[in-house]
Amino acid sequence: MYVSSLKFAEADVEAFKAFGGVAPKANFVHLNRWFLHIAAFSAAEQAQWPAASDAPAVSAGGAAAAAPAKAAAADEDDELDMDDDDLFGSDDDDDAEAAKEAMRSAALKAALARNKAKGKIDKSLIVFEVKPFEVETDLNAIAKGIKAIEHEGIQNWGQEHKLQPVAYGINKLIISCVVFDDKIGQDDIIEIISDKWEDDVQSVDVQSMSKV
């Protein structure tokens, strides 16, 4: 599976370019596998990629890491169709989700760079999931506190929020905000919330993110 579908597309080129030719850490098993698969294509093949003219060459470290993948690729079908190879069919759902999120983030950064060069102001709608340690945690109070967070990169917090059951009587808080992409990122907001409510919040995750 590729970034946006079962077919190789421009989104893969953009995501690959965002890594700057340096392979992801090995613990991101599926993301690393995807990267090495893309890096294994020859210069002639890369010349046929969508928007390939903007794609950087693989760094020395990336090329060395890609060599084993190129040898393995020779034994595979030359077609780009990987319908029979489920890239995200992981035994560990957390690793698979982390890999997909990293790929989405890389594609977003690539799109941001393009639009910034054109003088456009990019904004995103991000929906967060905030999970507490205890059943007794007042998530409505935390939601009120989160909405009071001010930052030049945050245009506004959503007026509404909701509590969603998780398990054993524990709920998670669903809350959203609109941000200016060049001023603040999802990781920054996660860090702000986690630090401010470190005694109450177990984790903060991104449920969804879209351009606005």
C-alpha positions in Angstrom: 0.0 0.0 0.0 1.2 3.5 -0.8 0.5 6.8 0.9 -2.9 7.6 -0.6 -4.0 4.3 -2.4 -2.8 0.9 -3.6 -1.1 2.7 -6.6 2.1 4.7 -6.6 1.2 8.4 -7.0 2.4 12.0 -6.5 1.7 11.8 -2.8 4.4 9.1 -2.5 6.9 11.4 -4.2 6.0 14.3 -2.0 6.2 12.2 1.2 9.5 10.7 0.1 10.9 14.1 -0.7 9.9 15.4 2.8 12.3 12.8 4.4 15.2 14.5 2.6 16.7 11.1 1.6 17.2 9.9 5.1 15.4 6.7 6.0 12.9 6.7 9.0 14.0 4.9 12.2 13.9 1.2 12.0 11.3 0.9 14.8 8.8 2.4 12.3 8.8 -1.0 10.5 6.2 -0.3 7.8 7.2 3.3 7.2 10.8 2.2 6.9 9.8 -0.6 4.5 7.8 1.9 2.4 10.8 4.3 2.2 13.3 1.6 1.2 10.9 0.4 -1.5 10.6 3.9 -3.0 14.4 4.5 -2.6 15.2 1.3 -4.5 13.9 2.6 -7.8 16.7 3.5 -10.3 17.5 7.0 -11.5 15.8 6.1 -14.8 12.7 5.0 -13.0 12.6 8.0 -10.7 12.7 10.2 -13.8 9.3 8.9 -14.6 7.8 9.7 -11.2 5.1 12.4 -10.9 6.9 15.7 -10.0 10.2 13.7 -10.0 12.2 16.8 -10.9 11.8 18.2 -7.4 12.7 15.0 -5.6 16.1 15.0 -3.9 18.7 12.3 -4.3 18.9 9.8 -1.6 21.7 10.7 0.9 24.7 8.5 1.4 23.1 7.0 4.5 19.8 6.5 2.7 21.5 4.9 -0.3 23.3 2.5 1.9 20.1 1.6 3.7 18.3 1.3 0.3 20.8 -1.2 -1.2 19.3 -4.3 0.5 15.8 -3.2 -0.5 16.9 -2.8 -4.2 18.2 -6.4 -4.2 15.0 -7.6 -2.7 13.0 -5.6 -5.2 14.6 -7.4 -8.1 12.9 -10.6 -7.0 9.5 -8.9 -7.0 7.2 -8.1 -9.8 8.3 -5.0 -11.7 4.8 -3.5 -11.6 4.1 -0.8 -9.1 0.8 -2.5 -8.1 1.2 -4.0 -4.6 -2.4 -5.2 -4.2 -1.1 -8.5 -2.7 1.3 -6.8 -0.3 -0.6 -5.1 2.5 2.0 -2.6 3.7 0.0 -1.8 6.8 -1.0 -5.4 7.6 0.9 -5.3 10.9 0.8 -7.5 13.9 1.2 -4.4 15.9 -1.6 -1.9 15.2 0.2 0.9 17.0 3.2 0.6 14.8 1.0 0.6 11.7 -0.9 3.7 12.8 2.3 5.5 13.7 3.7 4.7 10.3 0.6 6.1 8.5 0.6 9.2 10.7 4.2 9.9 9.9 3.5 9.5 6.2 0.5 11.9 6.4 2.7 14.3 8.3 5.4 14.2 5.7 2.9 14.8 2.9 1.4 17.7 4.8 4.9 19.3 5.3 5.6 18.9 1.6 2.3 20.6 0.6 3.0 23.4 3.2 6.4 24.1 1.6 4.9 24.4 -1.8 2.1 26.7 -0.8 4.5 28.9 1.3 6.6 29.4 -1.7 3.5 30.6 -3.6 2.6 33.0 -0.8 -0.4 31.1 0.4 -1.4 30.9 4.1 -2.2 27.3 5.0 -4.6 26.4 7.8 -5.6 23.0 9.1 -8.5 21.7 11.2 -7.1 19.2 13.8 -9.3 17.0 16.0 -7.6 15.7 19.1 -8.4 12.8 21.5 -7.5 13.5 25.1 -7.5 10.4 27.3 -7.3 10.7 31.2 -5.7 8.5 33.7 -8.8 8.2 36.0 -12.6 7.8 35.6 -13.0 10.7 38.0 -11.1 13.2 35.9 -13.2 16.2 35.0 -12.8 16.3 31.2 -15.2 19.2 30.8 -13.0 21.3 33.0 -10.0 20.2 31.0 -11.8 21.1 27.8 -12.5 24.6 29.2 -8.9 25.0 30.1 -7.7 23.8 26.6 -10.0 26.3 24.9 -8.4 29.1 26.9 -4.9 28.3 25.4 -3.8 31.1 23.3 -1.0 31.0 20.7 -0.3 33.0 17.5 -0.6 29.7 15.5 -4.0 28.9 16.9 -6.8 30.7 15.0 -9.6 29.3 17.2 -10.8 26.3 19.2 -14.0 24.6 18.3 -17.0 25.8 20.3 -18.2 22.3 20.9 -16.4 19.3 22.4 -17.7 15.9 23.3 -16.9 13.0 25.6 -16.7 9.5 24.1 -16.6 6.2 26.0 -13.4 4.3 25.9 -13.7 1.4 28.4 -14.4 0.6 32.1 -16.3 3.8 32.5 -13.5 6.0 31.2 -14.3 8.6 28.6 -12.0 10.5 26.2 -12.3 14.1 25.3 -12.8 15.0 21.6 -11.8 18.6 20.9 -10.8 20.5 17.8 -8.9 23.7 16.7 -8.0 25.5 13.5 -4.3 26.4 13.2 -1.9 28.3 10.9 0.4 25.5 9.7 3.5 27.7 9.5 3.2 28.8 13.1 2.3 25.7 15.1 2.0 22.0 14.5 0.0 19.1 16.0 3.0 18.0 18.0 3.4 21.4 19.6 -0.2 21.4 20.7 0.0 17.9 22.1 3.1 18.9 24.1 1.3 22.0 25.5 -1.7 19.9 26.6 0.4 17.1 28.0 2.6 19.4 30.0 -0.2 21.5 31.4 -2.3 18.5 32.5 0.5 16.0 33.1 -1.1 14.6 36.2 -4.5 14.1 34.6 -3.9 13.3 31.0 -2.6 9.9 30.0 -2.2 10.7 26.2 -3.2 13.1 23.5 -3.6 11.8 20.0 -4.7 13.2 16.6 -8.0 11.8 15.5 -8.1 13.6 12.2 -6.5 16.5 10.3 -7.7 18.3 7.2 -6.9 21.5 5.3 -9.3 24.4 5.6 
